[in-house]
Amino acid sequence: MQASKAAVLTLQDGTTYKGYSFGYEGPAAGEVVFNTAMTGYPESLTDPSYEGQILVTTFPQLGNYGVPPKGGSDTLDDHYESERIHCRAIIAQDYAFRHSHWLADRSLGDWLKEEKIPGIYGIDTRALTKHLRQHGSMLGKITIEGGADVDFYDPNAENLIALTSCPTPLIYTRVGVKPTELTLPLAPDAEGRKTVVLVDCGIKHNIIRCLLNRGVRVIRVPWDFDFTALPYDGLFISNGPGNPDFAGVTVEHIRKAMETGKPICGICMGNQLLAKAAGASTYKLPYGHRSHNQPVRRAGSEQCFVTSQNHGFAVDDKSLPSDWEALFVNMNDGTNEGIRHKSKPFFSAQFHPEASSGPRDTEFFFDEFIAKI
């Protein structure tokens, strides 16, 4: 019988859920959100879009396949979506103390302890999810038996994009090749490849992989970097955490880039920032979309796709200017899942075409962008 300390999740409305610790035995606070995916906890934990959040998993068990080893360069790991865990904590109904997978080199619990991230099991996560669906995502905190208390923390009141973006511009040429720092003036690519400027708002590594695998050079720049003077063929805006209103500087740079007419593409936060640059508005969803099973339809067609998603804000379709239109729509709740300009090569998706983890049904999205440059 595994000995585990008692742990308690307390929601801002006073509701409590009692369980047991399997990770770091310290307090944590953040916004409590749920994910309905069946697999992919290494990718989800390292997804920067979860910065400041306590992640609830509806699938009944975590940890059964352990955690893969770290590998690759410091800025592009082979198996993770960023350099560290971004969730404040993770909550499961059950935890597998014995894991089994050919690639695993340690347990999920050991990894959480290494990065000082609490994990709780023994909670009815489906009941907790129903509570969040009824009342909306809310703040919560985790305390461990015999440990310290902690104040509630609202990540949406902080610029999380600035916390998760890269600190300096980097040049990527191939997967597996360590990037170099950007030096100005930017020299043409020695192999004649197209150049994509990638605005890092809290990027997942697989976006970089998907672009590099299509034969382009990628210039990854911080969220507030003025890239408009760089020579490039296409602009890509990444995913990222939190409230898009904090990225006003990025929006101004995107708006300036629109004047060139060069192709622009965005994912998740990139969809929201492109919409704001166009003059539209965004709003917070009651409990967001976080899963591998969100169905979307391409607007004006019967094409439907199963998508991976992780966002708490959405674009208001009604606020789109007349020269813009919805590109995809969510089939569960009718919310916006992408936009495009009616005549210029500007388009975006609210879901994650790069998946990782999740279905790869929409990876063609990258092909459509590359074709435009």
RACORHU-V871252 format. One record per helix or strand of 3 or more residues. SS is the DSSP state (2 for helix, 1 for strand). FROM is the first residue (numbers start at 1). LEN is the number of residues. If there is no record, write none. Layout:
<<SS,FROM,LEN> <SS,FROM,LEN>>
This chain:
<<1,6,6> <1,16,6> <1,28,8> <2,41,5> <2,48,3> <1,53,5> <1,89,3> <1,104,3> <2,108,7> <1,118,4> <2,125,11> <1,138,7> <2,155,3> <2,160,5> <1,170,3> <1,195,7> <2,205,8> <1,217,6> <1,234,7> <2,244,15> <1,263,5> <2,269,10> <1,282,17> <1,304,12> <2,317,3> <1,324,7> <1,336,6> <1,346,4> <2,364,9>>
